[in-house]
Amino acid sequence: DNTDPEFVSFQADLYWFKKAGVDPLSYIDRYPGRFCSYHIKDANQKLEQTTIGTGIIDFQKILSKNKLAGIEYVFVEDEQELNPLENASVGFKYLKNITF
């Protein structure tokens, strides 16, 4: 609220929005054009990190508001230590097949 949109934008970490119990869509609606990028990773039912597309975050719904949010970039992270290449492939296929 106290920053100039011409000079200040934000990278939203969608996992931490979910972990904190905050709806990112409400922030997008409240601060349109203020998000230059998303940092995305998914959450399971216990709100632990999991491979994107296998958890509970509705990325299709969030990413469908990219234009309103001002998104230029999306950074995908997967901290799962087992099968990192397979996890990256699963996440890529998920993102490739959703509409936004």
PDB file as gemmi writes it, atoms N, CA and C in Angstrom:
CRYST1    1.000    1.000    1.000  90.00  90.00  90.00 P 1                      
ATOM      1  N   ASP A   1       0.810  -1.207   0.000  1.00  0.00           N  
ATOM      2  CA  ASP A   1       0.000   0.000   0.000  1.00  0.00           C  
ATOM      3  C   ASP A   1       0.849   1.265   0.000  1.00  0.00           C  
ATOM      4  N   ASN A   2       2.049   1.193   0.556  1.00  0.00           N  
ATOM      5  CA  ASN A   2       2.872   2.389   0.736  1.00  0.00           C  
ATOM      6  C   ASN A   2       4.048   2.461  -0.226  1.00  0.00           C  
ATOM      7  N   THR A   3       3.941   1.781  -1.364  1.00  0.00           N  
ATOM      8  CA  THR A   3       5.009   1.834  -2.355  1.00  0.00           C  
ATOM      9  C   THR A   3       4.437   2.289  -3.696  1.00  0.00           C  
ATOM     10  N   ASP A   4       5.293   2.840  -4.500  1.00  0.00           N  
ATOM     11  CA  ASP A   4       4.891   3.365  -5.807  1.00  0.00           C  
ATOM     12  C   ASP A   4       4.929   2.235  -6.836  1.00  0.00           C  
ATOM     13  N   PRO A   5       3.789   1.880  -7.443  1.00  0.00           N  
ATOM     14  CA  PRO A   5       3.747   0.798  -8.430  1.00  0.00           C  
ATOM     15  C   PRO A   5       4.683   1.010  -9.613  1.00  0.00           C  
ATOM     16  N   GLU A   6       5.051   2.244  -9.869  1.00  0.00           N  
ATOM     17  CA  GLU A   6       5.975   2.518 -10.966  1.00  0.00           C  
ATOM     18  C   GLU A   6       7.375   1.986 -10.668  1.00  0.00           C  
ATOM     19  N   PHE A   7       7.706   1.883  -9.387  1.00  0.00           N  
ATOM     20  CA  PHE A   7       9.066   1.505  -8.994  1.00  0.00           C  
ATOM     21  C   PHE A   7       9.170   0.193  -8.221  1.00  0.00           C  
ATOM     22  N   VAL A   8       8.066  -0.318  -7.700  1.00  0.00           N  
ATOM     23  CA  VAL A   8       8.126  -1.495  -6.836  1.00  0.00           C  
ATOM     24  C   VAL A   8       7.178  -2.573  -7.341  1.00  0.00           C  
ATOM     25  N   SER A   9       7.736  -3.761  -7.602  1.00  0.00           N  
ATOM     26  CA  SER A   9       6.922  -4.930  -7.937  1.00  0.00           C  
ATOM     27  C   SER A   9       7.327  -6.058  -6.993  1.00  0.00           C  
ATOM     28  N   PHE A  10       6.686  -7.189  -7.136  1.00  0.00           N  
ATOM     29  CA  PHE A  10       6.822  -8.245  -6.145  1.00  0.00           C  
ATOM     30  C   PHE A  10       6.894  -9.605  -6.831  1.00  0.00           C  
ATOM     31  N   GLN A  11       7.756 -10.481  -6.317  1.00  0.00           N  
ATOM     32  CA  GLN A  11       7.740 -11.873  -6.753  1.00  0.00           C  
ATOM     33  C   GLN A  11       6.974 -12.654  -5.693  1.00  0.00           C  
ATOM     34  N   ALA A  12       5.822 -13.179  -6.056  1.00  0.00           N  
ATOM     35  CA  ALA A  12       4.991 -13.922  -5.118  1.00  0.00           C  
ATOM     36  C   ALA A  12       5.394 -15.394  -5.103  1.00  0.00           C  
ATOM     37  N   ASP A  13       5.628 -15.919  -3.913  1.00  0.00           N  
ATOM     38  CA  ASP A  13       5.909 -17.338  -3.736  1.00  0.00           C  
ATOM     39  C   ASP A  13       4.594 -18.024  -3.405  1.00  0.00           C  
ATOM     40  N   LEU A  14       4.024 -18.711  -4.387  1.00  0.00           N  
ATOM     41  CA  LEU A  14       2.683 -19.262  -4.246  1.00  0.00           C  
ATOM     42  C   LEU A  14       2.595 -20.374  -3.208  1.00  0.00           C  
ATOM     43  N   TYR A  15       3.674 -21.121  -3.007  1.00  0.00           N  
ATOM     44  CA  TYR A  15       3.673 -22.141  -1.951  1.00  0.00           C  
ATOM     45  C   TYR A  15       3.500 -21.479  -0.587  1.00  0.00           C  
ATOM     46  N   TRP A  16       4.233 -20.410  -0.346  1.00  0.00           N  
ATOM     47  CA  TRP A  16       4.180 -19.770   0.970  1.00  0.00           C  
ATOM     48  C   TRP A  16       2.867 -19.022   1.181  1.00  0.00           C  
ATOM     49  N   PHE A  17       2.227 -18.563   0.114  1.00  0.00           N  
ATOM     50  CA  PHE A  17       0.870 -18.031   0.255  1.00  0.00           C  
ATOM     51  C   PHE A  17      -0.017 -19.137   0.835  1.00  0.00           C  
ATOM     52  N   LYS A  18       0.043 -20.325   0.222  1.00  0.00           N  
ATOM     53  CA  LYS A  18      -0.788 -21.456   0.654  1.00  0.00           C  
ATOM     54  C   LYS A  18      -0.442 -21.861   2.082  1.00  0.00           C  
ATOM     55  N   LYS A  19       0.829 -21.968   2.374  1.00  0.00           N  
ATOM     56  CA  LYS A  19       1.285 -22.383   3.708  1.00  0.00           C  
ATOM     57  C   LYS A  19       0.782 -21.412   4.781  1.00  0.00           C  
ATOM     58  N   ALA A  20       0.713 -20.128   4.437  1.00  0.00           N  
ATOM     59  CA  ALA A  20       0.261 -19.107   5.375  1.00  0.00           C  
ATOM     60  C   ALA A  20      -1.263 -18.995   5.428  1.00  0.00           C  
ATOM     61  N   GLY A  21      -1.960 -19.744   4.554  1.00  0.00           N  
ATOM     62  CA  GLY A  21      -3.410 -19.683   4.532  1.00  0.00           C  
ATOM     63  C   GLY A  21      -3.957 -18.436   3.849  1.00  0.00           C  
ATOM     64  N   VAL A  22      -3.164 -17.870   2.950  1.00  0.00           N  
ATOM     65  CA  VAL A  22      -3.545 -16.640   2.251  1.00  0.00           C  
ATOM     66  C   VAL A  22      -3.906 -16.980   0.805  1.00  0.00           C  
ATOM     67  N   ASP A  23      -4.982 -16.409   0.313  1.00  0.00           N  
ATOM     68  CA  ASP A  23      -5.415 -16.632  -1.059  1.00  0.00           C  
ATOM     69  C   ASP A  23      -4.676 -15.670  -1.992  1.00  0.00           C  
ATOM     70  N   PRO A  24      -3.804 -16.180  -2.871  1.00  0.00           N  
ATOM     71  CA  PRO A  24      -3.070 -15.280  -3.772  1.00  0.00           C  
ATOM     72  C   PRO A  24      -3.988 -14.511  -4.713  1.00  0.00           C  
ATOM     73  N   LEU A  25      -5.146 -15.080  -5.039  1.00  0.00           N  
ATOM     74  CA  LEU A  25      -6.070 -14.394  -5.944  1.00  0.00           C  
ATOM     75  C   LEU A  25      -6.578 -13.086  -5.338  1.00  0.00           C  
ATOM     76  N   SER A  26      -6.742 -13.059  -4.030  1.00  0.00           N  
ATOM     77  CA  SER A  26      -7.186 -11.823  -3.390  1.00  0.00           C  
ATOM     78  C   SER A  26      -6.112 -10.741  -3.493  1.00  0.00           C  
ATOM     79  N   TYR A  27      -4.842 -11.141  -3.426  1.00  0.00           N  
ATOM     80  CA  TYR A  27      -3.748 -10.171  -3.577  1.00  0.00           C  
ATOM     81  C   TYR A  27      -3.640  -9.680  -5.017  1.00  0.00           C  
ATOM     82  N   ILE A  28      -3.855 -10.568  -5.960  1.00  0.00           N  
ATOM     83  CA  ILE A  28      -3.818 -10.170  -7.371  1.00  0.00           C  
ATOM     84  C   ILE A  28      -4.911  -9.147  -7.643  1.00  0.00           C  
ATOM     85  N   ASP A  29      -6.091  -9.417  -7.116  1.00  0.00           N  
ATOM     86  CA  ASP A  29      -7.205  -8.483  -7.309  1.00  0.00           C  
ATOM     87  C   ASP A  29      -6.952  -7.153  -6.595  1.00  0.00           C  
ATOM     88  N   ARG A  30      -6.340  -7.210  -5.433  1.00  0.00           N  
ATOM     89  CA  ARG A  30      -6.080  -5.992  -4.645  1.00  0.00           C  
ATOM     90  C   ARG A  30      -4.935  -5.165  -5.213  1.00  0.00           C  
ATOM     91  N   TYR A  31      -3.926  -5.858  -5.775  1.00  0.00           N  
ATOM     92  CA  TYR A  31      -2.727  -5.185  -6.291  1.00  0.00           C  
ATOM     93  C   TYR A  31      -2.456  -5.568  -7.744  1.00  0.00           C  
ATOM     94  N   PRO A  32      -3.354  -5.271  -8.651  1.00  0.00           N  
ATOM     95  CA  PRO A  32      -3.137  -5.659 -10.053  1.00  0.00           C  
ATOM     96  C   PRO A  32      -1.897  -4.982 -10.633  1.00  0.00           C  
ATOM     97  N   GLY A  33      -1.168  -5.759 -11.434  1.00  0.00           N  
ATOM     98  CA  GLY A  33       0.019  -5.236 -12.101  1.00  0.00           C  
ATOM     99  C   GLY A  33       1.249  -5.137 -11.223  1.00  0.00           C  
ATOM    100  N   ARG A  34       1.163  -5.570  -9.977  1.00  0.00           N  
ATOM    101  CA  ARG A  34       2.278  -5.412  -9.042  1.00  0.00           C  
ATOM    102  C   ARG A  34       3.186  -6.637  -8.946  1.00  0.00           C  
ATOM    103  N   PHE A  35       2.827  -7.710  -9.637  1.00  0.00           N  
ATOM    104  CA  PHE A  35       3.601  -8.953  -9.532  1.00  0.00           C  
ATOM    105  C   PHE A  35       4.396  -9.186 -10.815  1.00  0.00           C  
ATOM    106  N   CYS A  36       5.709  -9.085 -10.732  1.00  0.00           N  
ATOM    107  CA  CYS A  36       6.541  -9.296 -11.915  1.00  0.00           C  
ATOM    108  C   CYS A  36       6.750 -10.785 -12.192  1.00  0.00           C  
ATOM    109  N   SER A  37       6.670 -11.606 -11.133  1.00  0.00           N  
ATOM    110  CA  SER A  37       6.936 -13.029 -11.309  1.00  0.00           C  
ATOM    111  C   SER A  37       6.333 -13.843 -10.173  1.00  0.00           C  
ATOM    112  N   TYR A  38       6.232 -15.136 -10.438  1.00  0.00           N  
ATOM    113  CA  TYR A  38       5.843 -16.099  -9.415  1.00  0.00           C  
ATOM    114  C   TYR A  38       6.986 -17.059  -9.177  1.00  0.00           C  
ATOM    115  N   HIS A  39       7.118 -17.470  -7.959  1.00  0.00           N  
ATOM    116  CA  HIS A  39       7.996 -18.561  -7.554  1.00  0.00           C  
ATOM    117  C   HIS A  39       7.031 -19.671  -7.160  1.00  0.00           C  
ATOM    118  N   ILE A  40       7.038 -20.769  -7.910  1.00  0.00           N  
ATOM    119  CA  ILE A  40       6.035 -21.791  -7.647  1.00  0.00           C  
ATOM    120  C   ILE A  40       6.634 -23.139  -7.276  1.00  0.00           C  
ATOM    121  N   LYS A  41       6.022 -23.716  -6.283  1.00  0.00           N  
ATOM    122  CA  LYS A  41       6.199 -25.109  -5.898  1.00  0.00           C  
ATOM    123  C   LYS A  41       4.874 -25.516  -5.287  1.00  0.00           C  
ATOM    124  N   ASP A  42       4.587 -26.783  -5.248  1.00  0.00           N  
ATOM    125  CA  ASP A  42       3.275 -27.266  -4.831  1.00  0.00           C  
ATOM    126  C   ASP A  42       3.296 -27.694  -3.364  1.00  0.00           C  
ATOM    127  N   ALA A  43       2.102 -27.888  -2.816  1.00  0.00           N  
ATOM    128  CA  ALA A  43       1.932 -28.326  -1.426  1.00  0.00           C  
ATOM    129  C   ALA A  43       1.013 -29.538  -1.397  1.00  0.00           C  
ATOM    130  N   ASN A  44       1.320 -30.483  -0.504  1.00  0.00           N  
ATOM    131  CA  ASN A  44       0.421 -31.619  -0.330  1.00  0.00           C  
ATOM    132  C   ASN A  44      -0.627 -31.272   0.738  1.00  0.00           C  
ATOM    133  N   GLN A  45      -1.450 -32.231   1.115  1.00  0.00           N  
ATOM    134  CA  GLN A  45      -2.521 -31.994   2.081  1.00  0.00           C  
ATOM    135  C   GLN A  45      -1.997 -31.512   3.442  1.00  0.00           C  
ATOM    136  N   LYS A  46      -0.773 -31.901   3.791  1.00  0.00           N  
ATOM    137  CA  LYS A  46      -0.178 -31.481   5.070  1.00  0.00           C  
ATOM    138  C   LYS A  46       0.575 -30.156   4.934  1.00  0.00           C  
ATOM    139  N   LEU A  47       0.462 -29.535   3.745  1.00  0.00           N  
ATOM    140  CA  LEU A  47       1.153 -28.290   3.400  1.00  0.00           C  
ATOM    141  C   LEU A  47       2.665 -28.430   3.400  1.00  0.00           C  
ATOM    142  N   GLU A  48       3.115 -29.639   3.069  1.00  0.00           N  
ATOM    143  CA  GLU A  48       4.540 -29.876   2.836  1.00  0.00           C  
ATOM    144  C   GLU A  48       4.790 -29.713   1.343  1.00  0.00           C  
ATOM    145  N   GLN A  49       6.006 -29.338   0.988  1.00  0.00           N  
ATOM    146  CA  GLN A  49       6.339 -29.137  -0.421  1.00  0.00           C  
ATOM    147  C   GLN A  49       6.307 -30.458  -1.176  1.00  0.00           C  
ATOM    148  N   THR A  50       5.795 -30.372  -2.408  1.00  0.00           N  
ATOM    149  CA  THR A  50       5.739 -31.536  -3.274  1.00  0.00           C  
ATOM    150  C   THR A  50       5.917 -31.079  -4.717  1.00  0.00           C  
ATOM    151  N   THR A  51       6.070 -32.019  -5.610  1.00  0.00           N  
ATOM    152  CA  THR A  51       6.275 -31.719  -7.022  1.00  0.00           C  
ATOM    153  C   THR A  51       5.056 -31.021  -7.608  1.00  0.00           C  
ATOM    154  N   ILE A  52       5.312 -29.978  -8.377  1.00  0.00           N  
ATOM    155  CA  ILE A  52       4.225 -29.194  -8.970  1.00  0.00           C  
ATOM    156  C   ILE A  52       3.320 -30.084  -9.814  1.00  0.00           C  
ATOM    157  N   GLY A  53       2.016 -29.880  -9.616  1.00  0.00           N  
ATOM    158  CA  GLY A  53       1.037 -30.673 -10.341  1.00  0.00           C  
ATOM    159  C   GLY A  53       0.577 -31.900  -9.589  1.00  0.00           C  
ATOM    160  N   THR A  54       1.231 -32.218  -8.469  1.00  0.00           N  
ATOM    161  CA  THR A  54       0.833 -33.395  -7.691  1.00  0.00           C  
ATOM    162  C   THR A  54       0.188 -33.003  -6.372  1.00  0.00           C  
ATOM    163  N   GLY A  55       0.084 -31.714  -6.121  1.00  0.00           N  
ATOM    164  CA  GLY A  55      -0.432 -31.246  -4.846  1.00  0.00           C  
ATOM    165  C   GLY A  55      -1.785 -30.577  -4.953  1.00  0.00           C  
ATOM    166  N   ILE A  56      -2.019 -29.633  -4.048  1.00  0.00           N  
ATOM    167  CA  ILE A  56      -3.353 -29.053  -3.882  1.00  0.00           C  
ATOM    168  C   ILE A  56      -3.478 -27.604  -4.372  1.00  0.00           C  
ATOM    169  N   ILE A  57      -2.397 -26.999  -4.811  1.00  0.00           N  
ATOM    170  CA  ILE A  57      -2.483 -25.613  -5.273  1.00  0.00           C  
ATOM    171  C   ILE A  57      -3.062 -25.583  -6.682  1.00  0.00           C  
ATOM    172  N   ASP A  58      -4.055 -24.742  -6.877  1.00  0.00           N  
ATOM    173  CA  ASP A  58      -4.733 -24.638  -8.172  1.00  0.00           C  
ATOM    174  C   ASP A  58      -3.977 -23.642  -9.057  1.00  0.00           C  
ATOM    175  N   PHE A  59      -2.893 -24.108  -9.648  1.00  0.00           N  
ATOM    176  CA  PHE A  59      -2.056 -23.234 -10.467  1.00  0.00           C  
ATOM    177  C   PHE A  59      -2.796 -22.743 -11.706  1.00  0.00           C  
ATOM    178  N   GLN A  60      -3.650 -23.560 -12.274  1.00  0.00           N  
ATOM    179  CA  GLN A  60      -4.382 -23.121 -13.463  1.00  0.00           C  
ATOM    180  C   GLN A  60      -5.209 -21.879 -13.142  1.00  0.00           C  
ATOM    181  N   LYS A  61      -5.895 -21.883 -12.033  1.00  0.00           N  
ATOM    182  CA  LYS A  61      -6.721 -20.746 -11.639  1.00  0.00           C  
ATOM    183  C   LYS A  61      -5.855 -19.508 -11.381  1.00  0.00           C  
ATOM    184  N   ILE A  62      -4.746 -19.701 -10.690  1.00  0.00           N  
ATOM    185  CA  ILE A  62      -3.857 -18.580 -10.373  1.00  0.00           C  
ATOM    186  C   ILE A  62      -3.192 -18.045 -11.641  1.00  0.00           C  
ATOM    187  N   LEU A  63      -2.638 -18.939 -12.451  1.00  0.00           N  
ATOM    188  CA  LEU A  63      -1.919 -18.522 -13.649  1.00  0.00           C  
ATOM    189  C   LEU A  63      -2.843 -17.928 -14.708  1.00  0.00           C  
ATOM    190  N   SER A  64      -4.136 -18.221 -14.617  1.00  0.00           N  
ATOM    191  CA  SER A  64      -5.074 -17.622 -15.569  1.00  0.00           C  
ATOM    192  C   SER A  64      -5.188 -16.110 -15.365  1.00  0.00           C  
ATOM    193  N   LYS A  65      -4.699 -15.614 -14.233  1.00  0.00           N  
ATOM    194  CA  LYS A  65      -4.726 -14.177 -13.938  1.00  0.00           C  
ATOM    195  C   LYS A  65      -3.354 -13.523 -14.153  1.00  0.00           C  
ATOM    196  N   ASN A  66      -2.483 -14.170 -14.928  1.00  0.00           N  
ATOM    197  CA  ASN A  66      -1.136 -13.628 -15.168  1.00  0.00           C  
ATOM    198  C   ASN A  66      -1.164 -12.202 -15.703  1.00  0.00           C  
ATOM    199  N   LYS A  67      -2.036 -11.939 -16.658  1.00  0.00           N  
ATOM    200  CA  LYS A  67      -2.082 -10.609 -17.260  1.00  0.00           C  
ATOM    201  C   LYS A  67      -2.491  -9.558 -16.229  1.00  0.00           C  
ATOM    202  N   LEU A  68      -3.522  -9.841 -15.459  1.00  0.00           N  
ATOM    203  CA  LEU A  68      -3.967  -8.918 -14.416  1.00  0.00           C  
ATOM    204  C   LEU A  68      -2.868  -8.699 -13.380  1.00  0.00           C  
ATOM    205  N   ALA A  69      -2.176  -9.774 -13.010  1.00  0.00           N  
ATOM    206  CA  ALA A  69      -1.126  -9.696 -11.987  1.00  0.00           C  
ATOM    207  C   ALA A  69       0.101  -8.930 -12.484  1.00  0.00           C  
ATOM    208  N   GLY A  70       0.359  -8.993 -13.803  1.00  0.00           N  
ATOM    209  CA  GLY A  70       1.549  -8.360 -14.360  1.00  0.00           C  
ATOM    210  C   GLY A  70       2.715  -9.318 -14.519  1.00  0.00           C  
ATOM    211  N   ILE A  71       2.438 -10.610 -14.508  1.00  0.00           N  
ATOM    212  CA  ILE A  71       3.484 -11.640 -14.535  1.00  0.00           C  
ATOM    213  C   ILE A  71       4.271 -11.618 -15.841  1.00  0.00           C  
ATOM    214  N   GLU A  72       5.593 -11.574 -15.702  1.00  0.00           N  
ATOM    215  CA  GLU A  72       6.502 -11.699 -16.834  1.00  0.00           C  
ATOM    216  C   GLU A  72       7.231 -13.039 -16.807  1.00  0.00           C  
ATOM    217  N   TYR A  73       7.479 -13.566 -15.606  1.00  0.00           N  
ATOM    218  CA  TYR A  73       8.251 -14.798 -15.443  1.00  0.00           C  
ATOM    219  C   TYR A  73       7.622 -15.682 -14.379  1.00  0.00           C  
ATOM    220  N   VAL A  74       7.817 -16.995 -14.559  1.00  0.00           N  
ATOM    221  CA  VAL A  74       7.423 -17.968 -13.552  1.00  0.00           C  
ATOM    222  C   VAL A  74       8.640 -18.850 -13.287  1.00  0.00           C  
ATOM    223  N   PHE A  75       9.030 -18.942 -12.036  1.00  0.00           N  
ATOM    224  CA  PHE A  75      10.168 -19.758 -11.633  1.00  0.00           C  
ATOM    225  C   PHE A  75       9.645 -20.972 -10.884  1.00  0.00           C  
ATOM    226  N   VAL A  76       9.974 -22.155 -11.381  1.00  0.00           N  
ATOM    227  CA  VAL A  76       9.508 -23.398 -10.786  1.00  0.00           C  
ATOM    228  C   VAL A  76      10.627 -23.986  -9.933  1.00  0.00           C  
ATOM    229  N   GLU A  77      10.255 -24.416  -8.735  1.00  0.00           N  
ATOM    230  CA  GLU A  77      11.227 -25.033  -7.831  1.00  0.00           C  
ATOM    231  C   GLU A  77      10.669 -26.358  -7.343  1.00  0.00           C  
ATOM    232  N   ASP A  78      11.535 -27.347  -7.225  1.00  0.00           N  
ATOM    233  CA  ASP A  78      11.167 -28.635  -6.644  1.00  0.00           C  
ATOM    234  C   ASP A  78      12.290 -29.055  -5.723  1.00  0.00           C  
ATOM    235  N   GLU A  79      12.010 -29.104  -4.439  1.00  0.00           N  
ATOM    236  CA  GLU A  79      13.037 -29.433  -3.450  1.00  0.00           C  
ATOM    237  C   GLU A  79      13.057 -30.910  -3.080  1.00  0.00           C  
ATOM    238  N   GLN A  80      12.285 -31.722  -3.799  1.00  0.00           N  
ATOM    239  CA  GLN A  80      12.275 -33.150  -3.533  1.00  0.00           C  
ATOM    240  C   GLN A  80      13.619 -33.735  -3.953  1.00  0.00           C  
ATOM    241  N   GLU A  81      14.268 -34.443  -3.044  1.00  0.00           N  
ATOM    242  CA  GLU A  81      15.619 -34.945  -3.311  1.00  0.00           C  
ATOM    243  C   GLU A  81      15.629 -36.259  -4.084  1.00  0.00           C  
ATOM    244  N   LEU A  82      14.565 -37.031  -3.982  1.00  0.00           N  
ATOM    245  CA  LEU A  82      14.503 -38.286  -4.722  1.00  0.00           C  
ATOM    246  C   LEU A  82      13.964 -38.029  -6.115  1.00  0.00           C  
ATOM    247  N   ASN A  83      14.611 -38.588  -7.108  1.00  0.00           N  
ATOM    248  CA  ASN A  83      14.168 -38.511  -8.505  1.00  0.00           C  
ATOM    249  C   ASN A  83      13.994 -37.084  -9.030  1.00  0.00           C  
ATOM    250  N   PRO A  84      14.989 -36.223  -8.893  1.00  0.00           N  
ATOM    251  CA  PRO A  84      14.815 -34.827  -9.317  1.00  0.00           C  
ATOM    252  C   PRO A  84      14.500 -34.665 -10.802  1.00  0.00           C  
ATOM    253  N   LEU A  85      15.083 -35.477 -11.678  1.00  0.00           N  
ATOM    254  CA  LEU A  85      14.796 -35.351 -13.108  1.00  0.00           C  
ATOM    255  C   LEU A  85      13.372 -35.796 -13.422  1.00  0.00           C  
ATOM    256  N   GLU A  86      12.919 -36.846 -12.754  1.00  0.00           N  
ATOM    257  CA  GLU A  86      11.537 -37.296 -12.945  1.00  0.00           C  
ATOM    258  C   GLU A  86      10.571 -36.230 -12.430  1.00  0.00           C  
ATOM    259  N   ASN A  87      10.870 -35.632 -11.285  1.00  0.00           N  
ATOM    260  CA  ASN A  87      10.016 -34.581 -10.724  1.00  0.00           C  
ATOM    261  C   ASN A  87       9.941 -33.383 -11.667  1.00  0.00           C  
ATOM    262  N   ALA A  88      11.076 -33.008 -12.240  1.00  0.00           N  
ATOM    263  CA  ALA A  88      11.100 -31.889 -13.186  1.00  0.00           C  
ATOM    264  C   ALA A  88      10.242 -32.218 -14.404  1.00  0.00           C  
ATOM    265  N   SER A  89      10.311 -33.455 -14.862  1.00  0.00           N  
ATOM    266  CA  SER A  89       9.516 -33.883 -16.006  1.00  0.00           C  
ATOM    267  C   SER A  89       8.019 -33.839 -15.684  1.00  0.00           C  
ATOM    268  N   VAL A  90       7.644 -34.308 -14.503  1.00  0.00           N  
ATOM    269  CA  VAL A  90       6.238 -34.291 -14.075  1.00  0.00           C  
ATOM    270  C   VAL A  90       5.738 -32.848 -14.019  1.00  0.00           C  
ATOM    271  N   GLY A  91       6.518 -31.968 -13.423  1.00  0.00           N  
ATOM    272  CA  GLY A  91       6.137 -30.561 -13.321  1.00  0.00           C  
ATOM    273  C   GLY A  91       6.020 -29.898 -14.681  1.00  0.00           C  
ATOM    274  N   PHE A  92       6.967 -30.184 -15.563  1.00  0.00           N  
ATOM    275  CA  PHE A  92       6.939 -29.615 -16.914  1.00  0.00           C  
ATOM    276  C   PHE A  92       5.688 -30.060 -17.660  1.00  0.00           C  
ATOM    277  N   LYS A  93       5.392 -31.356 -17.607  1.00  0.00           N  
ATOM    278  CA  LYS A  93       4.203 -31.885 -18.293  1.00  0.00           C  
ATOM    279  C   LYS A  93       2.940 -31.255 -17.732  1.00  0.00           C  
ATOM    280  N   TYR A  94       2.875 -31.091 -16.433  1.00  0.00           N  
ATOM    281  CA  TYR A  94       1.699 -30.471 -15.818  1.00  0.00           C  
ATOM    282  C   TYR A  94       1.514 -29.052 -16.341  1.00  0.00           C  
ATOM    283  N   LEU A  95       2.562 -28.254 -16.288  1.00  0.00           N  
ATOM    284  CA  LEU A  95       2.462 -26.861 -16.727  1.00  0.00           C  
ATOM    285  C   LEU A  95       2.166 -26.755 -18.225  1.00  0.00           C  
ATOM    286  N   LYS A  96       2.730 -27.668 -18.995  1.00  0.00           N  
ATOM    287  CA  LYS A  96       2.514 -27.657 -20.439  1.00  0.00           C  
ATOM    288  C   LYS A  96       1.052 -27.960 -20.782  1.00  0.00           C  
ATOM    289  N   ASN A  97       0.376 -28.731 -19.946  1.00  0.00           N  
ATOM    290  CA  ASN A  97      -0.977 -29.178 -20.249  1.00  0.00           C  
ATOM    291  C   ASN A  97      -2.091 -28.364 -19.607  1.00  0.00           C  
ATOM    292  N   ILE A  98      -1.759 -27.367 -18.791  1.00  0.00           N  
ATOM    293  CA  ILE A  98      -2.824 -26.538 -18.256  1.00  0.00           C  
ATOM    294  C   ILE A  98      -2.976 -25.295 -19.115  1.00  0.00           C  
ATOM    295  N   THR A  99      -4.147 -24.721 -19.072  1.00  0.00           N  
ATOM    296  CA  THR A  99      -4.433 -23.536 -19.873  1.00  0.00           C  
ATOM    297  C   THR A  99      -4.347 -22.298 -19.006  1.00  0.00           C  
ATOM    298  N   PHE A 100      -3.512 -21.371 -19.454  1.00  0.00           N  
ATOM    299  CA  PHE A 100      -3.443 -20.072 -18.761  1.00  0.00           C  
ATOM    300  C   PHE A 100      -2.970 -19.018 -19.696  1.00  0.00           C  
TER     301      PHE A 100                                                      
END                                                                             
